[in-house]
Amino acid sequence: MSIPALEFNVNGLDTRTAVLLLAGASGTYIAFLHPAVGGALLVGLAVVGLLHTLLR
């Protein structure tokens, strides 16, 4: 019996992980360009957290 959260692709990142990383990086980049939007790390974490929840 394996734990799904601990399984990983030996050949590289799976699609879900790549999408989460790209979304987080994009959200953080936009927040750095427009500081009025909010703190860059907070926005990046919010995007990653939301997508992580939605992609389950």
N, CA, C and O atoms as a Tripos MOL2 file, in Angstrom:
@<TRIPOS>MOLECULE
protein
  224   223    56     0     0
PROTEIN
NO_CHARGES

@<TRIPOS>ATOM
      1 N           0.8400   -1.1750    0.0000 N.3       1 MET1
      2 CA          0.0000    0.0000    0.0000 C.3       1 MET1
      3 C           0.8880    1.2430    0.0000 C.2       1 MET1
      4 O           1.7800    1.3700    0.8390 O.2       1 MET1
      5 N           0.6500    2.1410   -0.9210 N.am      2 SER2
      6 CA          1.4610    3.3460   -0.9970 C.3       2 SER2
      7 C           0.6260    4.5710   -0.6420 C.2       2 SER2
      8 O          -0.5980    4.5740   -0.7650 O.2       2 SER2
      9 N           1.3120    5.5840   -0.2090 N.am      3 ILE3
     10 CA          0.6510    6.8450    0.1380 C.3       3 ILE3
     11 C           0.7080    7.7460   -1.0940 C.2       3 ILE3
     12 O           1.8040    8.0860   -1.5410 O.2       3 ILE3
     13 N          -0.4430    8.1480   -1.6640 N.am      4 PRO4
     14 CA         -0.4490    8.9410   -2.9000 C.3       4 PRO4
     15 C           0.3400   10.2360   -2.7940 C.2       4 PRO4
     16 O           0.9530   10.6560   -3.7760 O.2       4 PRO4
     17 N           0.3430   10.8810   -1.6350 N.am      5 ALA5
     18 CA          1.0460   12.1500   -1.4890 C.3       5 ALA5
     19 C           2.5560   11.9700   -1.5980 C.2       5 ALA5
     20 O           3.2730   12.9220   -1.9040 O.2       5 ALA5
     21 N           3.0430   10.7570   -1.3500 N.am      6 LEU6
     22 CA          4.4780   10.5290   -1.3790 C.3       6 LEU6
     23 C           4.9640    9.9370   -2.6990 C.2       6 LEU6
     24 O           6.1640    9.7310   -2.8750 O.2       6 LEU6
     25 N           4.0610    9.6660   -3.6170 N.am      7 GLU7
     26 CA          4.4630    9.1360   -4.9070 C.3       7 GLU7
     27 C           4.9620   10.2760   -5.7940 C.2       7 GLU7
     28 O           4.4310   11.3850   -5.7360 O.2       7 GLU7
     29 N           5.9640   10.0110   -6.6010 N.am      8 PHE8
     30 CA          6.4800   11.0300   -7.5000 C.3       8 PHE8
     31 C           6.9480   10.3800   -8.7850 C.2       8 PHE8
     32 O           7.1980    9.1760   -8.8420 O.2       8 PHE8
     33 N           7.0620   11.1980   -9.8100 N.am      9 ASN9
     34 CA          7.4940   10.7420  -11.1210 C.3       9 ASN9
     35 C           9.0120   10.7820  -11.1660 C.2       9 ASN9
     36 O           9.5980   11.8500  -10.9930 O.2       9 ASN9
     37 N           9.6620    9.6520  -11.3930 N.am     10 VAL10
     38 CA         11.1130    9.5670  -11.3920 C.3      10 VAL10
     39 C          11.7040   10.3500  -12.5650 C.2      10 VAL10
     40 O          12.8230   10.8550  -12.4650 O.2      10 VAL10
     41 N          10.9720   10.4580  -13.6670 N.am     11 ASN11
     42 CA         11.4940   11.1090  -14.8620 C.3      11 ASN11
     43 C          11.3850   12.6260  -14.8270 C.2      11 ASN11
     44 O          11.8550   13.2790  -15.7590 O.2      11 ASN11
     45 N          10.7960   13.2100  -13.8140 N.am     12 GLY12
     46 CA         10.6640   14.6600  -13.7260 C.3      12 GLY12
     47 C           9.3710   15.0490  -13.0390 C.2      12 GLY12
     48 O           8.7330   14.2390  -12.3660 O.2      12 GLY12
     49 N           8.9990   16.3040  -13.2240 N.am     13 LEU13
     50 CA          7.7860   16.8160  -12.5990 C.3      13 LEU13
     51 C           6.5460   16.2960  -13.3010 C.2      13 LEU13
     52 O           6.5350   16.1330  -14.5210 O.2      13 LEU13
     53 N           5.5050   16.0370  -12.5290 N.am     14 ASP14
     54 CA          4.2420   15.6970  -13.1610 C.3      14 ASP14
     55 C           3.5350   16.9970  -13.5530 C.2      14 ASP14
     56 O           3.9560   18.0840  -13.1570 O.2      14 ASP14
     57 N           2.4780   16.8770  -14.3190 N.am     15 THR15
     58 CA          1.7880   18.0370  -14.8680 C.3      15 THR15
     59 C           1.2100   18.9130  -13.7700 C.2      15 THR15
     60 O           1.2920   20.1380  -13.8520 O.2      15 THR15
     61 N           0.6320   18.3090  -12.7500 N.am     16 ARG16
     62 CA          0.0030   19.0800  -11.6730 C.3      16 ARG16
     63 C           1.0400   19.9470  -10.9630 C.2      16 ARG16
     64 O           0.7770   21.1160  -10.6810 O.2      16 ARG16
     65 N           2.2080   19.3920  -10.6740 N.am     17 THR17
     66 CA          3.2610   20.1420   -9.9960 C.3      17 THR17
     67 C           3.7650   21.2730  -10.8740 C.2      17 THR17
     68 O           4.0000   22.3800  -10.3890 O.2      17 THR17
     69 N           3.9320   21.0070  -12.1530 N.am     18 ALA18
     70 CA          4.4040   22.0420  -13.0740 C.3      18 ALA18
     71 C           3.4090   23.1900  -13.1680 C.2      18 ALA18
     72 O           3.8140   24.3520  -13.1960 O.2      18 ALA18
     73 N           2.1170   22.8870  -13.2180 N.am     19 VAL19
     74 CA          1.0880   23.9280  -13.2870 C.3      19 VAL19
     75 C           1.0910   24.7550  -12.0050 C.2      19 VAL19
     76 O           0.9760   25.9800  -12.0620 O.2      19 VAL19
     77 N           1.2210   24.1030  -10.8490 N.am     20 LEU20
     78 CA          1.2480   24.8280   -9.5810 C.3      20 LEU20
     79 C           2.4640   25.7480   -9.4930 C.2      20 LEU20
     80 O           2.3460   26.8880   -9.0430 O.2      20 LEU20
     81 N           3.6170   25.2670   -9.9160 N.am     21 LEU21
     82 CA          4.8240   26.0930   -9.8840 C.3      21 LEU21
     83 C           4.7160   27.2740  -10.8350 C.2      21 LEU21
     84 O           5.1010   28.3910  -10.4880 O.2      21 LEU21
     85 N           4.1980   27.0360  -12.0260 N.am     22 LEU22
     86 CA          4.0410   28.1060  -13.0060 C.3      22 LEU22
     87 C           3.0420   29.1540  -12.5250 C.2      22 LEU22
     88 O           3.2840   30.3520  -12.6760 O.2      22 LEU22
     89 N           1.9400   28.7270  -11.9580 N.am     23 ALA23
     90 CA          0.9290   29.6640  -11.4570 C.3      23 ALA23
     91 C           1.4770   30.4840  -10.2920 C.2      23 ALA23
     92 O           1.2370   31.6890  -10.2110 O.2      23 ALA23
     93 N           2.1960   29.8480   -9.4130 N.am     24 GLY24
     94 CA          2.7840   30.5690   -8.2860 C.3      24 GLY24
     95 C           3.8170   31.5860   -8.7340 C.2      24 GLY24
     96 O           3.8500   32.7110   -8.2360 O.2      24 GLY24
     97 N           4.6580   31.1890   -9.6750 N.am     25 ALA25
     98 CA          5.6680   32.1060  -10.1950 C.3      25 ALA25
     99 C           5.0100   33.2680  -10.9370 C.2      25 ALA25
    100 O           5.4490   34.4100  -10.8060 O.2      25 ALA25
    101 N           3.9750   32.9910  -11.7040 N.am     26 SER26
    102 CA          3.2740   34.0470  -12.4410 C.3      26 SER26
    103 C           2.5840   35.0190  -11.4900 C.2      26 SER26
    104 O           2.6560   36.2330  -11.6810 O.2      26 SER26
    105 N           1.9250   34.4990  -10.4800 N.am     27 GLY27
    106 CA          1.2650   35.3600   -9.4990 C.3      27 GLY27
    107 C           2.2440   36.2360   -8.7480 C.2      27 GLY27
    108 O           1.9760   37.4140   -8.5090 O.2      27 GLY27
    109 N           3.3780   35.6650   -8.3740 N.am     28 THR28
    110 CA          4.4040   36.4380   -7.6700 C.3      28 THR28
    111 C           4.9950   37.5030   -8.5780 C.2      28 THR28
    112 O           5.2240   38.6270   -8.1310 O.2      28 THR28
    113 N           5.2470   37.1810   -9.8370 N.am     29 TYR29
    114 CA          5.7960   38.1400  -10.7910 C.3      29 TYR29
    115 C           4.8490   39.3170  -10.9980 C.2      29 TYR29
    116 O           5.2820   40.4690  -11.0120 O.2      29 TYR29
    117 N           3.5680   39.0340  -11.1570 N.am     30 ILE30
    118 CA          2.5780   40.0970  -11.3410 C.3      30 ILE30
    119 C           2.5100   40.9760  -10.0990 C.2      30 ILE30
    120 O           2.3970   42.1980  -10.2070 O.2      30 ILE30
    121 N           2.5770   40.3640   -8.9220 N.am     31 ALA31
    122 CA          2.5280   41.1430   -7.6910 C.3      31 ALA31
    123 C           3.7630   42.0350   -7.5320 C.2      31 ALA31
    124 O           3.6680   43.1330   -6.9820 O.2      31 ALA31
    125 N           4.9200   41.5700   -8.0100 N.am     32 PHE32
    126 CA          6.1150   42.4110   -7.9710 C.3      32 PHE32
    127 C           5.9810   43.5870   -8.9430 C.2      32 PHE32
    128 O           6.4450   44.6880   -8.6490 O.2      32 PHE32
    129 N           5.3550   43.3590  -10.0910 N.am     33 LEU33
    130 CA          5.1650   44.4370  -11.0570 C.3      33 LEU33
    131 C           4.1580   45.4640  -10.5590 C.2      33 LEU33
    132 O           4.2930   46.6530  -10.8500 O.2      33 LEU33
    133 N           3.1640   45.0260   -9.8220 N.am     34 HIS34
    134 CA          2.0980   45.9080   -9.3400 C.3      34 HIS34
    135 C           1.9850   45.7730   -7.8270 C.2      34 HIS34
    136 O           1.1540   45.0090   -7.3350 O.2      34 HIS34
    137 N           2.8120   46.5060   -7.0830 N.am     35 PRO35
    138 CA          2.8330   46.3670   -5.6230 C.3      35 PRO35
    139 C           1.4960   46.7050   -4.9580 C.2      35 PRO35
    140 O           1.2320   46.2440   -3.8480 O.2      35 PRO35
    141 N           0.6490   47.5020   -5.6170 N.am     36 ALA36
    142 CA         -0.6430   47.8490   -5.0280 C.3      36 ALA36
    143 C          -1.5470   46.6220   -4.9090 C.2      36 ALA36
    144 O          -2.4790   46.6140   -4.1050 O.2      36 ALA36
    145 N          -1.2840   45.6140   -5.6840 N.am     37 VAL37
    146 CA         -2.1040   44.3960   -5.6360 C.3      37 VAL37
    147 C          -1.9570   43.7150   -4.2710 C.2      37 VAL37
    148 O          -2.9120   43.1150   -3.7770 O.2      37 VAL37
    149 N          -0.8050   43.7980   -3.6770 N.am     38 GLY38
    150 CA         -0.5960   43.1720   -2.3660 C.3      38 GLY38
    151 C           0.8250   42.6700   -2.2670 C.2      38 GLY38
    152 O           1.6160   42.8500   -3.1920 O.2      38 GLY38
    153 N           1.1510   42.0500   -1.1710 N.am     39 GLY39
    154 CA          2.4880   41.4900   -0.9920 C.3      39 GLY39
    155 C           2.7250   40.3550   -1.9680 C.2      39 GLY39
    156 O           1.8670   39.4930   -2.1530 O.2      39 GLY39
    157 N           3.8870   40.3600   -2.5870 N.am     40 ALA40
    158 CA          4.1850   39.3790   -3.6310 C.3      40 ALA40
    159 C           4.1380   37.9390   -3.1140 C.2      40 ALA40
    160 O           3.5960   37.0590   -3.7840 O.2      40 ALA40
    161 N           4.6760   37.7040   -1.9800 N.am     41 LEU41
    162 CA          4.6600   36.3430   -1.4620 C.3      41 LEU41
    163 C           3.2610   35.8940   -1.0810 C.2      41 LEU41
    164 O           2.9040   34.7310   -1.2730 O.2      41 LEU41
    165 N           2.4620   36.8150   -0.5380 N.am     42 LEU42
    166 CA          1.0990   36.4680   -0.1640 C.3      42 LEU42
    167 C           0.2650   36.1050   -1.3920 C.2      42 LEU42
    168 O          -0.4900   35.1330   -1.3730 O.2      42 LEU42
    169 N           0.4060   36.8870   -2.4500 N.am     43 VAL43
    170 CA         -0.3370   36.6090   -3.6750 C.3      43 VAL43
    171 C           0.1250   35.2860   -4.2920 C.2      43 VAL43
    172 O          -0.7010   34.4760   -4.7110 O.2      43 VAL43
    173 N           1.4280   35.0700   -4.3470 N.am     44 GLY44
    174 CA          1.9510   33.8190   -4.8980 C.3      44 GLY44
    175 C           1.4660   32.6080   -4.1190 C.2      44 GLY44
    176 O           1.0800   31.5960   -4.7040 O.2      44 GLY44
    177 N           1.4880   32.7150   -2.8060 N.am     45 LEU45
    178 CA          1.0080   31.6030   -1.9760 C.3      45 LEU45
    179 C          -0.4940   31.3950   -2.1200 C.2      45 LEU45
    180 O          -0.9720   30.2610   -2.0930 O.2      45 LEU45
    181 N          -1.2360   32.4850   -2.2720 N.am     46 ALA46
    182 CA         -2.6850   32.3580   -2.4480 C.3      46 ALA46
    183 C          -3.0130   31.6360   -3.7520 C.2      46 ALA46
    184 O          -3.9070   30.7900   -3.7870 O.2      46 ALA46
    185 N          -2.2890   31.9680   -4.8280 N.am     47 VAL47
    186 CA         -2.5250   31.3160   -6.1270 C.3      47 VAL47
    187 C          -2.1940   29.8330   -6.0360 C.2      47 VAL47
    188 O          -2.9730   28.9900   -6.4800 O.2      47 VAL47
    189 N          -1.0540   29.5190   -5.4690 N.am     48 VAL48
    190 CA         -0.6510   28.1100   -5.3470 C.3      48 VAL48
    191 C          -1.6220   27.3520   -4.4420 C.2      48 VAL48
    192 O          -2.0080   26.2240   -4.7510 O.2      48 VAL48
    193 N          -2.0130   27.9610   -3.3400 N.am     49 GLY49
    194 CA         -2.9480   27.3010   -2.4280 C.3      49 GLY49
    195 C          -4.3040   27.0520   -3.0620 C.2      49 GLY49
    196 O          -4.8910   25.9840   -2.8890 O.2      49 GLY49
    197 N          -4.8020   28.0410   -3.8000 N.am     50 LEU50
    198 CA         -6.0880   27.8820   -4.4660 C.3      50 LEU50
    199 C          -6.0380   26.7890   -5.5260 C.2      50 LEU50
    200 O          -6.9250   25.9370   -5.5780 O.2      50 LEU50
    201 N          -5.0220   26.8050   -6.3600 N.am     51 LEU51
    202 CA         -4.9100   25.7770   -7.3940 C.3      51 LEU51
    203 C          -4.6930   24.3930   -6.7810 C.2      51 LEU51
    204 O          -5.2110   23.3980   -7.2870 O.2      51 LEU51
    205 N          -3.9330   24.3360   -5.7040 N.am     52 HIS52
    206 CA         -3.7130   23.0510   -5.0370 C.3      52 HIS52
    207 C          -5.0370   22.4830   -4.5510 C.2      52 HIS52
    208 O          -5.2850   21.2800   -4.6440 O.2      52 HIS52
    209 N          -5.8770   23.3560   -4.0340 N.am     53 THR53
    210 CA         -7.1890   22.9240   -3.5610 C.3      53 THR53
    211 C          -8.0960   22.5180   -4.7270 C.2      53 THR53
    212 O          -8.7930   21.5060   -4.6530 O.2      53 THR53
    213 N          -8.0800   23.3080   -5.7970 N.am     54 LEU54
    214 CA         -8.9610   23.0320   -6.9410 C.3      54 LEU54
    215 C          -8.5440   21.8030   -7.7270 C.2      54 LEU54
    216 O          -9.4000   21.1240   -8.2950 O.2      54 LEU54
    217 N          -7.2670   21.5000   -7.7780 N.am     55 LEU55
    218 CA         -6.7800   20.3770   -8.5800 C.3      55 LEU55
    219 C          -6.8060   19.0470   -7.8400 C.2      55 LEU55
    220 O          -6.3610   18.0370   -8.3860 O.2      55 LEU55
    221 N          -7.3060   19.0200   -6.6340 N.am     56 ARG56
    222 CA         -7.4020   17.7480   -5.8900 C.3      56 ARG56
    223 C          -8.4730   16.8890   -6.4380 C.2      56 ARG56
    224 O          -8.6950   15.7860   -5.9380 O.2      56 ARG56
@<TRIPOS>BOND
     1     1     2 1
     2     2     3 1
     3     3     4 2
     4     3     5 am
     5     5     6 1
     6     6     7 1
     7     7     8 2
     8     7     9 am
     9     9    10 1
    10    10    11 1
    11    11    12 2
    12    11    13 am
    13    13    14 1
    14    14    15 1
    15    15    16 2
    16    15    17 am
    17    17    18 1
    18    18    19 1
    19    19    20 2
    20    19    21 am
    21    21    22 1
    22    22    23 1
    23    23    24 2
    24    23    25 am
    25    25    26 1
    26    26    27 1
    27    27    28 2
    28    27    29 am
    29    29    30 1
    30    30    31 1
    31    31    32 2
    32    31    33 am
    33    33    34 1
    34    34    35 1
    35    35    36 2
    36    35    37 am
    37    37    38 1
    38    38    39 1
    39    39    40 2
    40    39    41 am
    41    41    42 1
    42    42    43 1
    43    43    44 2
    44    43    45 am
    45    45    46 1
    46    46    47 1
    47    47    48 2
    48    47    49 am
    49    49    50 1
    50    50    51 1
    51    51    52 2
    52    51    53 am
    53    53    54 1
    54    54    55 1
    55    55    56 2
    56    55    57 am
    57    57    58 1
    58    58    59 1
    59    59    60 2
    60    59    61 am
    61    61    62 1
    62    62    63 1
    63    63    64 2
    64    63    65 am
    65    65    66 1
    66    66    67 1
    67    67    68 2
    68    67    69 am
    69    69    70 1
    70    70    71 1
    71    71    72 2
    72    71    73 am
    73    73    74 1
    74    74    75 1
    75    75    76 2
    76    75    77 am
    77    77    78 1
    78    78    79 1
    79    79    80 2
    80    79    81 am
    81    81    82 1
    82    82    83 1
    83    83    84 2
    84    83    85 am
    85    85    86 1
    86    86    87 1
    87    87    88 2
    88    87    89 am
    89    89    90 1
    90    90    91 1
    91    91    92 2
    92    91    93 am
    93    93    94 1
    94    94    95 1
    95    95    96 2
    96    95    97 am
    97    97    98 1
    98    98    99 1
    99    99   100 2
   100    99   101 am
   101   101   102 1
   102   102   103 1
   103   103   104 2
   104   103   105 am
   105   105   106 1
   106   106   107 1
   107   107   108 2
   108   107   109 am
   109   109   110 1
   110   110   111 1
   111   111   112 2
   112   111   113 am
   113   113   114 1
   114   114   115 1
   115   115   116 2
   116   115   117 am
   117   117   118 1
   118   118   119 1
   119   119   120 2
   120   119   121 am
   121   121   122 1
   122   122   123 1
   123   123   124 2
   124   123   125 am
   125   125   126 1
   126   126   127 1
   127   127   128 2
   128   127   129 am
   129   129   130 1
   130   130   131 1
   131   131   132 2
   132   131   133 am
   133   133   134 1
   134   134   135 1
   135   135   136 2
   136   135   137 am
   137   137   138 1
   138   138   139 1
   139   139   140 2
   140   139   141 am
   141   141   142 1
   142   142   143 1
   143   143   144 2
   144   143   145 am
   145   145   146 1
   146   146   147 1
   147   147   148 2
   148   147   149 am
   149   149   150 1
   150   150   151 1
   151   151   152 2
   152   151   153 am
   153   153   154 1
   154   154   155 1
   155   155   156 2
   156   155   157 am
   157   157   158 1
   158   158   159 1
   159   159   160 2
   160   159   161 am
   161   161   162 1
   162   162   163 1
   163   163   164 2
   164   163   165 am
   165   165   166 1
   166   166   167 1
   167   167   168 2
   168   167   169 am
   169   169   170 1
   170   170   171 1
   171   171   172 2
   172   171   173 am
   173   173   174 1
   174   174   175 1
   175   175   176 2
   176   175   177 am
   177   177   178 1
   178   178   179 1
   179   179   180 2
   180   179   181 am
   181   181   182 1
   182   182   183 1
   183   183   184 2
   184   183   185 am
   185   185   186 1
   186   186   187 1
   187   187   188 2
   188   187   189 am
   189   189   190 1
   190   190   191 1
   191   191   192 2
   192   191   193 am
   193   193   194 1
   194   194   195 1
   195   195   196 2
   196   195   197 am
   197   197   198 1
   198   198   199 1
   199   199   200 2
   200   199   201 am
   201   201   202 1
   202   202   203 1
   203   203   204 2
   204   203   205 am
   205   205   206 1
   206   206   207 1
   207   207   208 2
   208   207   209 am
   209   209   210 1
   210   210   211 1
   211   211   212 2
   212   211   213 am
   213   213   214 1
   214   214   215 1
   215   215   216 2
   216   215   217 am
   217   217   218 1
   218   218   219 1
   219   219   220 2
   220   219   221 am
   221   221   222 1
   222   222   223 1
   223   223   224 2
@<TRIPOS>SUBSTRUCTURE
     1 MET1         2 RESIDUE 1 A MET
     2 SER2         6 RESIDUE 1 A SER
     3 ILE3        10 RESIDUE 1 A ILE
     4 PRO4        14 RESIDUE 1 A PRO
     5 ALA5        18 RESIDUE 1 A ALA
     6 LEU6        22 RESIDUE 1 A LEU
     7 GLU7        26 RESIDUE 1 A GLU
     8 PHE8        30 RESIDUE 1 A PHE
     9 ASN9        34 RESIDUE 1 A ASN
    10 VAL10       38 RESIDUE 1 A VAL
    11 ASN11       42 RESIDUE 1 A ASN
    12 GLY12       46 RESIDUE 1 A GLY
    13 LEU13       50 RESIDUE 1 A LEU
    14 ASP14       54 RESIDUE 1 A ASP
    15 THR15       58 RESIDUE 1 A THR
    16 ARG16       62 RESIDUE 1 A ARG
    17 THR17       66 RESIDUE 1 A THR
    18 ALA18       70 RESIDUE 1 A ALA
    19 VAL19       74 RESIDUE 1 A VAL
    20 LEU20       78 RESIDUE 1 A LEU
    21 LEU21       82 RESIDUE 1 A LEU
    22 LEU22       86 RESIDUE 1 A LEU
    23 ALA23       90 RESIDUE 1 A ALA
    24 GLY24       94 RESIDUE 1 A GLY
    25 ALA25       98 RESIDUE 1 A ALA
    26 SER26      102 RESIDUE 1 A SER
    27 GLY27      106 RESIDUE 1 A GLY
    28 THR28      110 RESIDUE 1 A THR
    29 TYR29      114 RESIDUE 1 A TYR
    30 ILE30      118 RESIDUE 1 A ILE
    31 ALA31      122 RESIDUE 1 A ALA
    32 PHE32      126 RESIDUE 1 A PHE
    33 LEU33      130 RESIDUE 1 A LEU
    34 HIS34      134 RESIDUE 1 A HIS
    35 PRO35      138 RESIDUE 1 A PRO
    36 ALA36      142 RESIDUE 1 A ALA
    37 VAL37      146 RESIDUE 1 A VAL
    38 GLY38      150 RESIDUE 1 A GLY
    39 GLY39      154 RESIDUE 1 A GLY
    40 ALA40      158 RESIDUE 1 A ALA
    41 LEU41      162 RESIDUE 1 A LEU
    42 LEU42      166 RESIDUE 1 A LEU
    43 VAL43      170 RESIDUE 1 A VAL
    44 GLY44      174 RESIDUE 1 A GLY
    45 LEU45      178 RESIDUE 1 A LEU
    46 ALA46      182 RESIDUE 1 A ALA
    47 VAL47      186 RESIDUE 1 A VAL
    48 VAL48      190 RESIDUE 1 A VAL
    49 GLY49      194 RESIDUE 1 A GLY
    50 LEU50      198 RESIDUE 1 A LEU
    51 LEU51      202 RESIDUE 1 A LEU
    52 HIS52      206 RESIDUE 1 A HIS
    53 THR53      210 RESIDUE 1 A THR
    54 LEU54      214 RESIDUE 1 A LEU
    55 LEU55      218 RESIDUE 1 A LEU
    56 ARG56      222 RESIDUE 1 A ARG
